[in-house]
Amino acid sequence: MKELYTEIEINASPEKVWQVLTDFDRFKDWNPFIRSIQGKLQTGSKLAVHLKPPGGREMTVHPKILRCEPGHELRWLGRILVRGLFDGQHTFKIEPLGPNRVRFIQREKFAGMLTPFFGRTLNDQTKRGFNQMNQALKALAEKP
């Protein structure tokens, strides 16, 4: 198993961060990593997530939402081809730190037979993509 973990503090309410994070129609305007998401925002539904890692090639994954708790957490599970080959459980978590201040956590746990072969790409391109997205989310959520 391999895990990527990033976090950033944002001077905004959990509701504001959630609103920006789940306004999928606007991703193309601000999100350098996840270029778009299509699908219904509810537990059990499937999404189409279009990714563009820095220095990598665009790809589309079709994860299933495992948890959707407004203002707190969005988690999905994506797979490449079949279960156990290359699975990724992606989590966006919003933790209140005080009035109008949160910690935004973005993490992904990877498992499957192909995981060791993607280690370098995950550590470099994917983690940079997480951090770029976190910075862009912070900038937009902190706008008045």
C-alpha positions, 0 to 999 in steps of 0.5 A: 500500500502507498499513501499520499497526504497533503494538508493546508490551512484555509481562512474560510468556513467549512461551508465555504470550502465545501461549496468551492470543492463541490462546485464541479462546473467551475473546476476548469476555471481554478483547479490545475489538477482535477480539471472536471468532475461529472456526476451526482454528489451522493454516496453510492454514485459514480463520477467521471473525474478528469485529471491532469497531473503536473508533467503527466498525461490527462486521464479519466477515472470513474470512482464510486463515492463512498462518503459524502458528508457536506462541509466535512468529507468527500471520499471515493474509490477508483480502480483501474480495470479490475479490483486489486490491480490499482485501486485508489481511495481518495479523501478530501476532508475539512477540519474546523480549526476555529471561526472561519479557519479550517484544515483541508486534507487531501489524501489517497491510499493506493493498493493493488499489484501495480502500485509499486510500479507507480511509486515515483509518479505518485510521489512526484506528479500526483503529490504536486497536483494535490498541492497545486489544487490545495493552493488554488482551493485556498486562494478561491475560498479565501476570496471575499 
